[in-house]
Amino acid sequence: MTIRRVTADERLTTSFPLAAYAFESSPLGAARVEEFRDYLPYHQGNTTLAVEENGETLAAASAIPMRQNLRGSVLSMAGVAGVATHPLARRQGHVRGLLHQLLDEMRDEGHQLTALYPFRPSFYARFGYIGLPKPRTVAFTPADLGSLVRAELPGEVGWERIRAGYPAWRAFTERCLAERHGFSIFPDYRDVGLRDRDEHWLLTARVDGEVTGVLTYRIDGHGGTLIGNELLVADPLARTLLLQFLARHVDQVDRVTVQVPPDELPELWRTDLDVHVEVRAGRPGSSAPMARLLSLDALSGLSAGPGRVRVELTGDRWLAGSHLLDGTTGALELLPDDSARLPTATLTAAGLSALAYGVLDPAELPLRGLGDVPVDAAAELRGIFPRAVPYLFADF
C-alpha cells in the first residue's frame, strides 16, 4: 500500500470517482462521468494524494491553495476537500495517513492555516480542527420590502450575467478578504468556474463608481423563488440598495432567499419584515466548517489585545512546545519561553486555534477538553484574543 501524489488527468480515475460516490447520488450515469473531464481545469493547482494497493485507489484527498484572513492578516490556507474512501476500504485508517501526509506537505509549502467542511466533525477534531460558525439562510417575501421601491438612495445598482461581471465580483471578494476576519477565497483557476458556467445573474451596489456590495442569484420560475447566494456588502447603504432591487420582484417571485454572514441580523433590516433566518448543523451533509492553525507562524504579527501568557502546546503533530505570547504592543509576538513567572495555559492545537479564530472563550476550553486554563491565564488569553465571528465564505 502506497500514498502518492496523482497527476491532473489521473484524477479522472482516482479521486473524482471516489468523491462522486461519497457525495453524489449513485451509481453515476455515463453523462455524469463524461463531465469529470470538464472539471480538470478548476483543479489544476490542487494537491491530490491517493492511497493505492495493487493498482486500485482506496482513498483520496485534495488540498486547494487558498488565502484566508485571520484577525486582519491574510495568510496562506490549505482548503482540504474531496476526502473519500472506497466503500470496501473504510475504517481502516487510510484517511488518517492521507491527512497526515497532505498537511505535512501543505505546511512545508508555507500554508499556515487549513480549513474544511467535515463529513463528521468529531473525526476532524482528532486532527486539531475546531468548528467555525455557518452562514445563515434568510427567506422573506419581496412584498415586505415595498417601502424601499420608491426610496431615493445615493448610489446605483448594476445588473448583468456573471460572465460579464465576474471581474467586479472577484475584485469585491478580494476586498472582503482584506477586511473580514475568517474570510477565504479560492485561487483564480478555481473561482473562474463561476464565470465559465454562467448560471447566475450578478447584482452590484455602487457608490461613486465603487462597488460596495454584490449578490449572485437565479430565479427558479415565475411565482417561485429568487435564490441568492452570498449577500456581500461593505456597509448598510450597499445592503439597502441590493434589497431595493429585490423588492422590485414582488410580482415575479413568491419569496427571496439569500445567504448572509454569521454575524448578520436580518430581523433588524426593516420594520415589519417577516423573515425566516435559519442555520442547521448536522450530519451527513450540513456540518459547520472547521479550521485550525497549521503553523505557529500564523500568530506572528496578528492584531492582538493586551496580554502576556505562557502557552504549552500538547498532543499535536504540527504545533508543539512552550511559547510566550505577548500582545502588549497591539501586534502579537511569539517569543521563546524565557522562564519568566507568567500565567501559564496548557492547550491542544484545537484550543489554540479556537482562540485565534475567536470562536471560544478561554474558560470554555477546559469544558471541551481542549486545555487546562487557570483563571489568571484565561484573563491574559482573553485580552490577547478577543472574541470574534469568522466568516469562511468559500464553500468547498
Secondary structure, 3 states (H helix, E strand, C coil): CEEEECCCHHHHCCHHHHHHHHHCCCCCCHHHHHHHHHHHHHHCCCEEEEEEECCEEEEEEEEEEEEEEECCEEEEEEEEEEEEECCCCCCCCHHHHHHHHHHHHHHHCCCCEEEECCCCHHHHHCCCCEECCCCEEEEECHHHHHHHCCCCCCCEEEEEEHHHHHHHHHHHHHHHHHHCCCCEECCHHHHHHHHHHCCCEEEEEEECCEEEEEEEEEECCCCCEEEEEECEECCHHHHHHHHHHHHCCCCCCCEEEEEECCCCCHHHCCCCCCEEEECCCECCCECCCEEEECCHHHHCCCECCCCEEEEEECCCCCCCEEEEEECCCCECEEEECCCCCCCEEEECHHHHHHHHHCCCCHHHCHHHCCEECCHHHHHHHHHHCCCCCCCCECCC
